[in-house]
Each structure stands twice: as C-alpha cells, then as structure tokens.
C-alpha cells in the first residue's frame, strides 16, 4: 500500500447457504483479526469486474461467473499502524467449479508468494459482531447491518 494514495479495489461476495467467502487477516499492530471478501487492486485500463476475475484467477486459481455489481464503498482505515484509503467496487459472483463450495477453507496466494486462508464464514457472525467484516460498511451494502452508506 503506497502512502497518501487512494487504492481502487474490486471484491467479490461469494455466497454459499448462509455463509460468505472471506479471507482472514490480522493487523500486526493491534492484533485484531478481520475478514474481507476476496479480490484485489484494479489496474489502469481495467474495469472492476475484470479485476475481480483476474484477482480470483491469480490468487485462488478459480474461474468465476454471474458477476453482478452491488455498489461502491469508500474505506478509510489504519492497518499496521499506517493509514489506508480505498475505493472498493463490490460485486456478487459465483464460482464455475462447484469444488470451491464443498471445501470449508482453502489457501490463496498473493503476488509475492505469501499465503492467506480463505474460509466460508456465517454471515450471522458478522451481523452479531462475533467477527469483523471489512470494509466496515459492507454489511449495510449487503442489507445485513445497521451501518450507513452515504
């Protein structure tokens, strides 16, 4: 993450029963665990839905379909003691291969080779506050929370 830069992102909300697919992250400074739907940066000249498909292919090795735009969120946050600012395009999507729905969790891989854990987390865990979903306003966008999307 470059300092003092707004980062454009595309994330995908993949649903299975009453769960959504998220990756698990932890802020090394605060030791807080958070969860975010998979996706990544939008490159110059690339549409958000194209970025989502590319990121899922690169990081998880999966093809997607049924991509549907849900909305855009602005996310201002602190991670690892540094401020961040993202414009997040949110899409609903489905996996082409059913195998991704059958595994409770699996590994993804970042461009730098580092691994991250993807898991199907009950949406109710985020609604009740048992787990933290980011961006913070995502629950409201999904119609599940009392948050305010301006």
Secondary structure, 3 states (H helix, E strand, C coil): CCCCCCEEEEEEEEEECCEEEEEEEECCCCCCEEEECCEEECCCCCCHHHHHHHHHHHHHCCCEEEEEEEEEEEEEEEECCEEEEEEEEEEEEEECCCHHHHCCEEEEECCCCCEEEEEEEEHHHHHCCCCCEECCCHHHHCCCCCCCCC
